[in-house]
Amino acid sequence: MSVIEKIQNQLSENRVMLYMKGTPEFPQCGFSSRVVQILEACNAEYSHFNIFEDQELREALKEYSNWPTYPQLYIDGQLVGGCDIVTDLYNKGELAKMLSAAGAAE
């Protein structure tokens, strides 16, 4: 399986997928921590992948998404964005609607 196929599988198998530095329990950057806090505040069901565990995937995902930084949040296979965009959507109430539409939050 190629690294792109691995990414595509992760995105197709998980309605909400967060590629982050570290884990939700131990985020390794403030931006990843903030997105986790937002998802938790939304009571979202989500999966995560620690990009430090796979250098090849970390580099390939940047090209796949055409997004150079982490974290990266995906809903229904579509890139939502990084910390700034997720924070903005959360503050506007839009993120909760997106998560609800994906069946990942009430």
Biopython code that builds the backbone (N, CA, C, O; Angstrom):
import numpy as np
from Bio.PDB.StructureBuilder import StructureBuilder

atoms = [
    (1, "MET", "N", (0.848, -1.182, 0.000)),
    (1, "MET", "CA", (0.000, 0.000, 0.000)),
    (1, "MET", "C", (0.891, 1.242, 0.000)),
    (1, "MET", "O", (1.816, 1.360, 0.804)),
    (2, "SER", "N", (0.599, 2.150, -0.902)),
    (2, "SER", "CA", (1.368, 3.396, -0.959)),
    (2, "SER", "C", (0.946, 4.313, 0.182)),
    (2, "SER", "O", (-0.097, 4.116, 0.807)),
    (3, "VAL", "N", (1.769, 5.309, 0.437)),
    (3, "VAL", "CA", (1.444, 6.251, 1.510)),
    (3, "VAL", "C", (0.179, 7.048, 1.169)),
    (3, "VAL", "O", (-0.597, 7.385, 2.063)),
    (4, "ILE", "N", (-0.028, 7.346, -0.097)),
    (4, "ILE", "CA", (-1.250, 8.056, -0.511)),
    (4, "ILE", "C", (-2.473, 7.171, -0.275)),
    (4, "ILE", "O", (-3.514, 7.654, 0.172)),
    (5, "GLU", "N", (-2.351, 5.878, -0.574)),
    (5, "GLU", "CA", (-3.458, 4.956, -0.311)),
    (5, "GLU", "C", (-3.744, 4.868, 1.188)),
    (5, "GLU", "O", (-4.899, 4.766, 1.600)),
    (6, "LYS", "N", (-2.700, 4.907, 1.990)),
    (6, "LYS", "CA", (-2.873, 4.884, 3.447)),
    (6, "LYS", "C", (-3.657, 6.114, 3.909)),
    (6, "LYS", "O", (-4.569, 6.001, 4.727)),
    (7, "ILE", "N", (-3.298, 7.284, 3.383)),
    (7, "ILE", "CA", (-4.019, 8.521, 3.711)),
    (7, "ILE", "C", (-5.480, 8.410, 3.276)),
    (7, "ILE", "O", (-6.390, 8.725, 4.043)),
    (8, "GLN", "N", (-5.696, 7.959, 2.042)),
    (8, "GLN", "CA", (-7.060, 7.841, 1.524)),
    (8, "GLN", "C", (-7.890, 6.866, 2.352)),
    (8, "GLN", "O", (-9.073, 7.104, 2.596)),
    (9, "ASN", "N", (-7.268, 5.765, 2.783)),
    (9, "ASN", "CA", (-7.970, 4.804, 3.637)),
    (9, "ASN", "C", (-8.339, 5.424, 4.978)),
    (9, "ASN", "O", (-9.460, 5.253, 5.457)),
    (10, "GLN", "N", (-7.400, 6.142, 5.582)),
    (10, "GLN", "CA", (-7.682, 6.786, 6.866)),
    (10, "GLN", "C", (-8.845, 7.758, 6.731)),
    (10, "GLN", "O", (-9.721, 7.814, 7.594)),
    (11, "LEU", "N", (-8.850, 8.520, 5.648)),
    (11, "LEU", "CA", (-9.907, 9.518, 5.456)),
    (11, "LEU", "C", (-11.252, 8.875, 5.133)),
    (11, "LEU", "O", (-12.294, 9.388, 5.542)),
    (12, "SER", "N", (-11.243, 7.760, 4.405)),
    (12, "SER", "CA", (-12.512, 7.110, 4.068)),
    (12, "SER", "C", (-13.077, 6.321, 5.249)),
    (12, "SER", "O", (-14.289, 6.129, 5.340)),
    (13, "GLU", "N", (-12.212, 5.864, 6.151)),
    (13, "GLU", "CA", (-12.655, 5.056, 7.286)),
    (13, "GLU", "C", (-13.050, 5.894, 8.503)),
    (13, "GLU", "O", (-13.637, 5.366, 9.447)),
    (14, "ASN", "N", (-12.739, 7.182, 8.493)),
    (14, "ASN", "CA", (-12.994, 8.044, 9.648)),
    (14, "ASN", "C", (-13.728, 9.303, 9.213)),
    (14, "ASN", "O", (-13.210, 10.082, 8.412)),
    (15, "ARG", "N", (-14.930, 9.506, 9.738)),
    (15, "ARG", "CA", (-15.721, 10.687, 9.351)),
    (15, "ARG", "C", (-14.995, 11.975, 9.701)),
    (15, "ARG", "O", (-15.023, 12.943, 8.941)),
    (16, "VAL", "N", (-14.337, 11.979, 10.873)),
    (16, "VAL", "CA", (-13.564, 13.144, 11.310)),
    (16, "VAL", "C", (-12.166, 12.652, 11.641)),
    (16, "VAL", "O", (-11.987, 11.776, 12.488)),
    (17, "MET", "N", (-11.179, 13.224, 10.967)),
    (17, "MET", "CA", (-9.791, 12.782, 11.118)),
    (17, "MET", "C", (-8.910, 13.991, 11.392)),
    (17, "MET", "O", (-8.938, 14.977, 10.656)),
    (18, "LEU", "N", (-8.135, 13.900, 12.454)),
    (18, "LEU", "CA", (-7.214, 14.970, 12.817)),
    (18, "LEU", "C", (-5.788, 14.460, 12.704)),
    (18, "LEU", "O", (-5.394, 13.533, 13.411)),
    (19, "TYR", "N", (-5.024, 15.064, 11.819)),
    (19, "TYR", "CA", (-3.587, 14.804, 11.728)),
    (19, "TYR", "C", (-2.919, 15.858, 12.593)),
    (19, "TYR", "O", (-3.054, 17.057, 12.352)),
    (20, "MET", "N", (-2.203, 15.398, 13.596)),
    (20, "MET", "CA", (-1.706, 16.323, 14.608)),
    (20, "MET", "C", (-0.307, 15.948, 15.072)),
    (20, "MET", "O", (0.197, 14.861, 14.789)),
    (21, "LYS", "N", (0.297, 16.871, 15.784)),
    (21, "LYS", "CA", (1.588, 16.627, 16.423)),
    (21, "LYS", "C", (1.302, 16.101, 17.822)),
    (21, "LYS", "O", (0.844, 16.840, 18.694)),
    (22, "GLY", "N", (1.580, 14.811, 18.029)),
    (22, "GLY", "CA", (1.298, 14.182, 19.305)),
    (22, "GLY", "C", (-0.043, 13.467, 19.275)),
    (22, "GLY", "O", (-0.519, 13.049, 18.220)),
    (23, "THR", "N", (-0.642, 13.334, 20.451)),
    (23, "THR", "CA", (-1.936, 12.670, 20.604)),
    (23, "THR", "C", (-2.876, 13.601, 21.364)),
    (23, "THR", "O", (-2.422, 14.575, 21.964)),
    (24, "PRO", "N", (-4.171, 13.319, 21.349)),
    (24, "PRO", "CA", (-5.084, 14.166, 22.120)),
    (24, "PRO", "C", (-4.715, 14.224, 23.603)),
    (24, "PRO", "O", (-4.897, 15.253, 24.252)),
    (25, "GLU", "N", (-4.204, 13.129, 24.127)),
    (25, "GLU", "CA", (-3.809, 13.098, 25.533)),
    (25, "GLU", "C", (-2.515, 13.873, 25.778)),
    (25, "GLU", "O", (-2.333, 14.473, 26.837)),
    (26, "PHE", "N", (-1.620, 13.853, 24.786)),
    (26, "PHE", "CA", (-0.322, 14.521, 24.904)),
    (26, "PHE", "C", (0.020, 15.275, 23.620)),
    (26, "PHE", "O", (0.934, 14.872, 22.900)),
    (27, "PRO", "N", (-0.696, 16.362, 23.320)),
    (27, "PRO", "CA", (-0.366, 17.144, 22.127)),
    (27, "PRO", "C", (1.041, 17.723, 22.254)),
    (27, "PRO", "O", (1.474, 18.107, 23.340)),
    (28, "GLN", "N", (1.745, 17.780, 21.124)),
    (28, "GLN", "CA", (3.124, 18.241, 21.150)),
    (28, "GLN", "C", (3.298, 19.610, 20.507)),
    (28, "GLN", "O", (4.414, 20.007, 20.172)),
    (29, "CYS", "N", (2.196, 20.326, 20.336)),
    (29, "CYS", "CA", (2.279, 21.740, 19.951)),
    (29, "CYS", "C", (0.984, 22.421, 20.363)),
    (29, "CYS", "O", (-0.056, 21.775, 20.497)),
    (30, "GLY", "N", (1.055, 23.707, 20.559)),
    (30, "GLY", "CA", (-0.102, 24.466, 21.007)),
    (30, "GLY", "C", (-1.251, 24.456, 20.019)),
    (30, "GLY", "O", (-2.417, 24.466, 20.415)),
    (31, "PHE", "N", (-0.925, 24.437, 18.726)),
    (31, "PHE", "CA", (-1.972, 24.456, 17.707)),
    (31, "PHE", "C", (-2.756, 23.147, 17.714)),
    (31, "PHE", "O", (-3.984, 23.151, 17.624)),
    (32, "SER", "N", (-2.037, 22.021, 17.823)),
    (32, "SER", "CA", (-2.713, 20.724, 17.915)),
    (32, "SER", "C", (-3.557, 20.661, 19.177)),
    (32, "SER", "O", (-4.681, 20.159, 19.151)),
    (33, "SER", "N", (-3.026, 21.162, 20.271)),
    (33, "SER", "CA", (-3.756, 21.176, 21.540)),
    (33, "SER", "C", (-5.050, 21.971, 21.406)),
    (33, "SER", "O", (-6.093, 21.548, 21.905)),
    (34, "ARG", "N", (-4.989, 23.096, 20.750)),
    (34, "ARG", "CA", (-6.167, 23.959, 20.585)),
    (34, "ARG", "C", (-7.252, 23.254, 19.778)),
    (34, "ARG", "O", (-8.427, 23.314, 20.141)),
    (35, "VAL", "N", (-6.876, 22.588, 18.691)),
    (35, "VAL", "CA", (-7.875, 21.895, 17.872)),
    (35, "VAL", "C", (-8.510, 20.754, 18.667)),
    (35, "VAL", "O", (-9.718, 20.537, 18.574)),
    (36, "VAL", "N", (-7.720, 20.030, 19.438)),
    (36, "VAL", "CA", (-8.263, 18.972, 20.295)),
    (36, "VAL", "C", (-9.261, 19.569, 21.285)),
    (36, "VAL", "O", (-10.344, 19.016, 21.477)),
    (37, "GLN", "N", (-8.914, 20.685, 21.912)),
    (37, "GLN", "CA", (-9.822, 21.335, 22.865)),
    (37, "GLN", "C", (-11.139, 21.718, 22.195)),
    (37, "GLN", "O", (-12.210, 21.561, 22.781)),
    (38, "ILE", "N", (-11.053, 22.217, 20.977)),
    (38, "ILE", "CA", (-12.258, 22.610, 20.242)),
    (38, "ILE", "C", (-13.112, 21.388, 19.926)),
    (38, "ILE", "O", (-14.326, 21.415, 20.125)),
    (39, "LEU", "N", (-12.490, 20.319, 19.435)),
    (39, "LEU", "CA", (-13.246, 19.106, 19.127)),
    (39, "LEU", "C", (-13.900, 18.540, 20.386)),
    (39, "LEU", "O", (-15.041, 18.080, 20.348)),
    (40, "GLU", "N", (-13.179, 18.576, 21.485)),
    (40, "GLU", "CA", (-13.740, 18.098, 22.756)),
    (40, "GLU", "C", (-14.908, 18.991, 23.191)),
    (40, "GLU", "O", (-15.916, 18.489, 23.689)),
    (41, "ALA", "N", (-14.781, 20.294, 23.010)),
    (41, "ALA", "CA", (-15.859, 21.221, 23.370)),
    (41, "ALA", "C", (-17.115, 20.961, 22.541)),
    (41, "ALA", "O", (-18.233, 21.211, 22.993)),
    (42, "CYS", "N", (-16.920, 20.459, 21.328)),
    (42, "CYS", "CA", (-18.043, 20.127, 20.447)),
    (42, "CYS", "C", (-18.566, 18.711, 20.698)),
    (42, "CYS", "O", (-19.512, 18.270, 20.044)),
    (43, "ASN", "N", (-17.947, 18.001, 21.649)),
    (43, "ASN", "CA", (-18.290, 16.595, 21.905)),
    (43, "ASN", "C", (-18.189, 15.757, 20.641)),
    (43, "ASN", "O", (-19.017, 14.879, 20.398)),
    (44, "ALA", "N", (-17.178, 16.034, 19.844)),
    (44, "ALA", "CA", (-17.008, 15.362, 18.562)),
    (44, "ALA", "C", (-16.367, 13.991, 18.736)),
    (44, "ALA", "O", (-15.478, 13.797, 19.566)),
    (45, "GLU", "N", (-16.840, 13.058, 17.938)),
    (45, "GLU", "CA", (-16.174, 11.769, 17.803)),
    (45, "GLU", "C", (-15.184, 11.934, 16.659)),
    (45, "GLU", "O", (-15.564, 12.305, 15.548)),
    (46, "TYR", "N", (-13.922, 11.661, 16.932)),
    (46, "TYR", "CA", (-12.913, 11.839, 15.896)),
    (46, "TYR", "C", (-11.778, 10.852, 16.087)),
    (46, "TYR", "O", (-11.552, 10.329, 17.179)),
    (47, "SER", "N", (-11.074, 10.613, 14.999)),
    (47, "SER", "CA", (-9.863, 9.804, 15.033)),
    (47, "SER", "C", (-8.691, 10.741, 14.863)),
    (47, "SER", "O", (-8.837, 11.869, 14.393)),
    (48, "HIS", "N", (-7.530, 10.259, 15.250)),
    (48, "HIS", "CA", (-6.339, 11.098, 15.113)),
    (48, "HIS", "C", (-5.165, 10.260, 14.636)),
    (48, "HIS", "O", (-5.153, 9.035, 14.762)),
    (49, "PHE", "N", (-4.182, 10.954, 14.088)),
    (49, "PHE", "CA", (-2.930, 10.320, 13.692)),
    (49, "PHE", "C", (-1.802, 11.245, 14.112)),
    (49, "PHE", "O", (-1.797, 12.432, 13.784)),
    (50, "ASN", "N", (-0.849, 10.688, 14.841)),
    (50, "ASN", "CA", (0.328, 11.434, 15.278)),
    (50, "ASN", "C", (1.331, 11.459, 14.127)),
    (50, "ASN", "O", (1.927, 10.433, 13.797)),
    (51, "ILE", "N", (1.515, 12.617, 13.523)),
    (51, "ILE", "CA", (2.377, 12.707, 12.342)),
    (51, "ILE", "C", (3.838, 12.426, 12.652)),
    (51, "ILE", "O", (4.619, 12.166, 11.736)),
    (52, "PHE", "N", (4.225, 12.471, 13.919)),
    (52, "PHE", "CA", (5.604, 12.153, 14.279)),
    (52, "PHE", "C", (5.881, 10.655, 14.180)),
    (52, "PHE", "O", (7.040, 10.242, 14.232)),
    (53, "GLU", "N", (4.834, 9.833, 14.038)),
    (53, "GLU", "CA", (5.008, 8.385, 13.951)),
    (53, "GLU", "C", (5.336, 7.917, 12.544)),
    (53, "GLU", "O", (5.735, 6.766, 12.366)),
    (54, "ASP", "N", (5.181, 8.769, 11.541)),
    (54, "ASP", "CA", (5.402, 8.340, 10.158)),
    (54, "ASP", "C", (5.884, 9.532, 9.329)),
    (54, "ASP", "O", (5.085, 10.334, 8.847)),
    (55, "GLN", "N", (7.186, 9.630, 9.174)),
    (55, "GLN", "CA", (7.804, 10.740, 8.435)),
    (55, "GLN", "C", (7.305, 10.789, 6.993)),
    (55, "GLN", "O", (7.023, 11.866, 6.467)),
    (56, "GLU", "N", (7.195, 9.620, 6.353)),
    (56, "GLU", "CA", (6.762, 9.576, 4.960)),
    (56, "GLU", "C", (5.336, 10.103, 4.818)),
    (56, "GLU", "O", (5.048, 10.888, 3.915)),
    (57, "LEU", "N", (4.452, 9.673, 5.705)),
    (57, "LEU", "CA", (3.072, 10.154, 5.657)),
    (57, "LEU", "C", (3.009, 11.646, 5.949)),
    (57, "LEU", "O", (2.251, 12.377, 5.312)),
    (58, "ARG", "N", (3.801, 12.091, 6.905)),
    (58, "ARG", "CA", (3.803, 13.520, 7.262)),
    (58, "ARG", "C", (4.127, 14.375, 6.049)),
    (58, "ARG", "O", (3.477, 15.394, 5.816)),
    (59, "GLU", "N", (5.119, 13.974, 5.281)),
    (59, "GLU", "CA", (5.504, 14.752, 4.101)),
    (59, "GLU", "C", (4.485, 14.596, 2.973)),
    (59, "GLU", "O", (4.160, 15.569, 2.293)),
    (60, "ALA", "N", (3.981, 13.380, 2.771)),
    (60, "ALA", "CA", (3.034, 13.131, 1.684)),
    (60, "ALA", "C", (1.715, 13.862, 1.913)),
    (60, "ALA", "O", (1.101, 14.345, 0.962)),
    (61, "LEU", "N", (1.279, 13.945, 3.158)),
    (61, "LEU", "CA", (0.000, 14.602, 3.445)),
    (61, "LEU", "C", (0.042, 16.084, 3.094)),
    (61, "LEU", "O", (-0.965, 16.650, 2.670)),
    (62, "LYS", "N", (1.193, 16.710, 3.268)),
    (62, "LYS", "CA", (1.317, 18.129, 2.899)),
    (62, "LYS", "C", (1.033, 18.325, 1.416)),
    (62, "LYS", "O", (0.385, 19.295, 1.024)),
    (63, "GLU", "N", (1.521, 17.395, 0.592)),
    (63, "GLU", "CA", (1.278, 17.498, -0.847)),
    (63, "GLU", "C", (-0.150, 17.075, -1.187)),
    (63, "GLU", "O", (-0.805, 17.703, -2.019)),
    (64, "TYR", "N", (-0.623, 16.024, -0.551)),
    (64, "TYR", "CA", (-1.979, 15.530, -0.792)),
    (64, "TYR", "C", (-3.003, 16.629, -0.524)),
    (64, "TYR", "O", (-3.937, 16.829, -1.300)),
    (65, "SER", "N", (-2.809, 17.331, 0.581)),
    (65, "SER", "CA", (-3.770, 18.355, 0.996)),
    (65, "SER", "C", (-3.466, 19.735, 0.427)),
    (65, "SER", "O", (-4.311, 20.631, 0.449)),
    (66, "ASN", "N", (-2.250, 19.892, -0.084)),
    (66, "ASN", "CA", (-1.769, 21.209, -0.504)),
    (66, "ASN", "C", (-1.853, 22.189, 0.671)),
    (66, "ASN", "O", (-2.189, 23.361, 0.503)),
    (67, "TRP", "N", (-1.538, 21.674, 1.861)),
    (67, "TRP", "CA", (-1.571, 22.456, 3.106)),
    (67, "TRP", "C", (-0.261, 22.186, 3.828)),
    (67, "TRP", "O", (0.014, 21.036, 4.169)),
    (68, "PRO", "N", (0.557, 23.203, 4.075)),
    (68, "PRO", "CA", (1.932, 22.963, 4.531)),
    (68, "PRO", "C", (2.124, 22.721, 6.024)),
    (68, "PRO", "O", (3.216, 22.334, 6.443)),
    (69, "THR", "N", (1.098, 22.938, 6.832)),
    (69, "THR", "CA", (1.305, 22.894, 8.283)),
    (69, "THR", "C", (0.344, 21.912, 8.956)),
    (69, "THR", "O", (-0.615, 21.425, 8.358)),
    (70, "TYR", "N", (0.646, 21.651, 10.211)),
    (70, "TYR", "CA", (-0.192, 20.788, 11.053)),
    (70, "TYR", "C", (-0.600, 21.553, 12.290)),
    (70, "TYR", "O", (0.128, 22.429, 12.755)),
    (71, "PRO", "N", (-1.760, 21.225, 12.825)),
    (71, "PRO", "CA", (-2.652, 20.116, 12.517)),
    (71, "PRO", "C", (-3.474, 20.352, 11.250)),
    (71, "PRO", "O", (-3.581, 21.470, 10.747)),
    (72, "GLN", "N", (-4.051, 19.249, 10.753)),
    (72, "GLN", "CA", (-4.981, 19.301, 9.635)),
    (72, "GLN", "C", (-6.225, 18.522, 10.041)),
    (72, "GLN", "O", (-6.139, 17.355, 10.423)),
    (73, "LEU", "N", (-7.379, 19.173, 9.957)),
    (73, "LEU", "CA", (-8.644, 18.529, 10.300)),
    (73, "LEU", "C", (-9.429, 18.232, 9.026)),
    (73, "LEU", "O", (-9.598, 19.096, 8.165)),
    (74, "TYR", "N", (-9.905, 16.994, 8.926)),
    (74, "TYR", "CA", (-10.725, 16.560, 7.796)),
    (74, "TYR", "C", (-12.085, 16.125, 8.312)),
    (74, "TYR", "O", (-12.187, 15.468, 9.348)),
    (75, "ILE", "N", (-13.124, 16.496, 7.584)),
    (75, "ILE", "CA", (-14.475, 16.022, 7.862)),
    (75, "ILE", "C", (-15.016, 15.437, 6.567)),
    (75, "ILE", "O", (-15.017, 16.096, 5.527)),
    (76, "ASP", "N", (-15.475, 14.194, 6.641)),
    (76, "ASP", "CA", (-15.964, 13.471, 5.459)),
    (76, "ASP", "C", (-14.963, 13.525, 4.310)),
    (76, "ASP", "O", (-15.341, 13.723, 3.156)),
    (77, "GLY", "N", (-13.685, 13.346, 4.634)),
    (77, "GLY", "CA", (-12.646, 13.262, 3.618)),
    (77, "GLY", "C", (-12.181, 14.585, 3.058)),
    (77, "GLY", "O", (-11.279, 14.616, 2.221)),
    (78, "GLN", "N", (-12.776, 15.676, 3.499)),
    (78, "GLN", "CA", (-12.426, 16.996, 2.980)),
    (78, "GLN", "C", (-11.634, 17.782, 4.020)),
    (78, "GLN", "O", (-11.986, 17.807, 5.199)),
    (79, "LEU", "N", (-10.568, 18.417, 3.566)),
    (79, "LEU", "CA", (-9.773, 19.245, 4.464)),
    (79, "LEU", "C", (-10.592, 20.451, 4.915)),
    (79, "LEU", "O", (-11.102, 21.214, 4.095)),
    (80, "VAL", "N", (-10.706, 20.607, 6.221)),
    (80, "VAL", "CA", (-11.347, 21.788, 6.789)),
    (80, "VAL", "C", (-10.300, 22.880, 6.936)),
    (80, "VAL", "O", (-10.532, 24.026, 6.552)),
    (81, "GLY", "N", (-9.145, 22.523, 7.494)),
    (81, "GLY", "CA", (-8.056, 23.479, 7.651)),
    (81, "GLY", "C", (-7.243, 23.191, 8.889)),
    (81, "GLY", "O", (-7.328, 22.117, 9.484)),
    (82, "GLY", "N", (-6.456, 24.176, 9.257)),
    (82, "GLY", "CA", (-5.604, 24.084, 10.429)),
    (82, "GLY", "C", (-6.218, 24.806, 11.607)),
    (82, "GLY", "O", (-7.420, 25.074, 11.632)),
    (83, "CYS", "N", (-5.399, 25.114, 12.565)),
    (83, "CYS", "CA", (-5.868, 25.679, 13.832)),
    (83, "CYS", "C", (-6.634, 26.989, 13.643)),
    (83, "CYS", "O", (-7.706, 27.157, 14.223)),
    (84, "ASP", "N", (-6.114, 27.900, 12.860)),
    (84, "ASP", "CA", (-6.774, 29.203, 12.705)),
    (84, "ASP", "C", (-8.165, 29.064, 12.095)),
    (84, "ASP", "O", (-9.121, 29.676, 12.571)),
    (85, "ILE", "N", (-8.275, 28.260, 11.045)),
    (85, "ILE", "CA", (-9.564, 28.082, 10.377)),
    (85, "ILE", "C", (-10.538, 27.347, 11.288)),
    (85, "ILE", "O", (-11.703, 27.732, 11.394)),
    (86, "VAL", "N", (-10.062, 26.282, 11.950)),
    (86, "VAL", "CA", (-10.924, 25.528, 12.861)),
    (86, "VAL", "C", (-11.415, 26.427, 13.995)),
    (86, "VAL", "O", (-12.589, 26.381, 14.364)),
    (87, "THR", "N", (-10.521, 27.239, 14.543)),
    (87, "THR", "CA", (-10.902, 28.160, 15.620)),
    (87, "THR", "C", (-11.952, 29.153, 15.134)),
    (87, "THR", "O", (-12.926, 29.421, 15.837)),
    (88, "ASP", "N", (-11.758, 29.698, 13.940)),
    (88, "ASP", "CA", (-12.708, 30.652, 13.374)),
    (88, "ASP", "C", (-14.075, 29.999, 13.158)),
    (88, "ASP", "O", (-15.105, 30.576, 13.508)),
    (89, "LEU", "N", (-14.082, 28.793, 12.582)),
    (89, "LEU", "CA", (-15.343, 28.083, 12.356)),
    (89, "LEU", "C", (-16.046, 27.771, 13.677)),
    (89, "LEU", "O", (-17.270, 27.863, 13.774)),
    (90, "TYR", "N", (-15.272, 27.407, 14.678)),
    (90, "TYR", "CA", (-15.833, 27.117, 16.003)),
    (90, "TYR", "C", (-16.468, 28.376, 16.598)),
    (90, "TYR", "O", (-17.591, 28.333, 17.101)),
    (91, "ASN", "N", (-15.749, 29.483, 16.538)),
    (91, "ASN", "CA", (-16.251, 30.738, 17.107)),
    (91, "ASN", "C", (-17.520, 31.218, 16.416)),
    (91, "ASN", "O", (-18.354, 31.871, 17.044)),
    (92, "LYS", "N", (-17.679, 30.906, 15.140)),
    (92, "LYS", "CA", (-18.870, 31.301, 14.384)),
    (92, "LYS", "C", (-20.013, 30.300, 14.529)),
    (92, "LYS", "O", (-21.123, 30.550, 14.059)),
    (93, "GLY", "N", (-19.742, 29.156, 15.187)),
    (93, "GLY", "CA", (-20.761, 28.122, 15.326)),
    (93, "GLY", "C", (-20.867, 27.203, 14.126)),
    (93, "GLY", "O", (-21.721, 26.317, 14.094)),
    (94, "GLU", "N", (-20.012, 27.405, 13.144)),
    (94, "GLU", "CA", (-20.076, 26.610, 11.918)),
    (94, "GLU", "C", (-19.494, 25.209, 12.097)),
    (94, "GLU", "O", (-19.987, 24.251, 11.502)),
    (95, "LEU", "N", (-18.456, 25.087, 12.909)),
    (95, "LEU", "CA", (-17.815, 23.783, 13.073)),
    (95, "LEU", "C", (-18.790, 22.775, 13.675)),
    (95, "LEU", "O", (-18.850, 21.630, 13.227)),
    (96, "ALA", "N", (-19.541, 23.183, 14.671)),
    (96, "ALA", "CA", (-20.521, 22.280, 15.288)),
    (96, "ALA", "C", (-21.527, 21.787, 14.251)),
    (96, "ALA", "O", (-21.913, 20.618, 14.270)),
    (97, "LYS", "N", (-21.952, 22.663, 13.353)),
    (97, "LYS", "CA", (-22.886, 22.276, 12.291)),
    (97, "LYS", "C", (-22.244, 21.265, 11.353)),
    (97, "LYS", "O", (-22.882, 20.293, 10.952)),
    (98, "MET", "N", (-20.981, 21.493, 11.001)),
    (98, "MET", "CA", (-20.268, 20.578, 10.106)),
    (98, "MET", "C", (-20.111, 19.204, 10.754)),
    (98, "MET", "O", (-20.309, 18.179, 10.102)),
    (99, "LEU", "N", (-19.757, 19.188, 12.026)),
    (99, "LEU", "CA", (-19.589, 17.924, 12.739)),
    (99, "LEU", "C", (-20.920, 17.193, 12.871)),
    (99, "LEU", "O", (-20.981, 15.973, 12.723)),
    (100, "SER", "N", (-21.969, 17.931, 13.146)),
    (100, "SER", "CA", (-23.299, 17.340, 13.265)),
    (100, "SER", "C", (-23.753, 16.748, 11.934)),
    (100, "SER", "O", (-24.304, 15.648, 11.897)),
    (101, "ALA", "N", (-23.524, 17.470, 10.851)),
    (101, "ALA", "CA", (-23.901, 16.993, 9.523)),
    (101, "ALA", "C", (-23.159, 15.709, 9.162)),
    (101, "ALA", "O", (-23.676, 14.875, 8.418)),
    (102, "ALA", "N", (-21.947, 15.555, 9.690)),
    (102, "ALA", "CA", (-21.145, 14.356, 9.431)),
    (102, "ALA", "C", (-21.498, 13.226, 10.394)),
    (102, "ALA", "O", (-20.943, 12.132, 10.298)),
    (103, "GLY", "N", (-22.419, 13.488, 11.322)),
    (103, "GLY", "CA", (-22.803, 12.481, 12.296)),
    (103, "GLY", "C", (-21.762, 12.255, 13.373)),
    (103, "GLY", "O", (-21.733, 11.201, 14.008)),
    (104, "ALA", "N", (-20.901, 13.251, 13.581)),
    (104, "ALA", "CA", (-19.798, 13.111, 14.533)),
    (104, "ALA", "C", (-20.020, 13.899, 15.818)),
    (104, "ALA", "O", (-19.185, 13.860, 16.721)),
    (105, "ALA", "N", (-21.125, 14.603, 15.905)),
    (105, "ALA", "CA", (-21.443, 15.376, 17.117)),
    (105, "ALA", "C", (-22.948, 15.596, 17.143)),
    (105, "ALA", "O", (-23.629, 15.509, 16.121)),
    (106, "GLU", "N", (-23.445, 15.880, 18.332)),
    (106, "GLU", "CA", (-24.887, 16.117, 18.485)),
    (106, "GLU", "C", (-25.259, 17.518, 18.051)),
    (106, "GLU", "O", (-26.431, 17.892, 18.111)),
]
sb = StructureBuilder()
sb.init_structure("model")
sb.init_model(0)
sb.init_chain("A")
sb.init_seg("    ")
for serial, (resi, resn, name, xyz) in enumerate(atoms, 1):
    if name == "N":
        sb.init_residue(resn, " ", resi, " ")
    sb.init_atom(name, np.array(xyz, "f"), 0.0, 1.0, " ", f" {name:<3s}", serial, name[0])
structure = sb.get_structure()
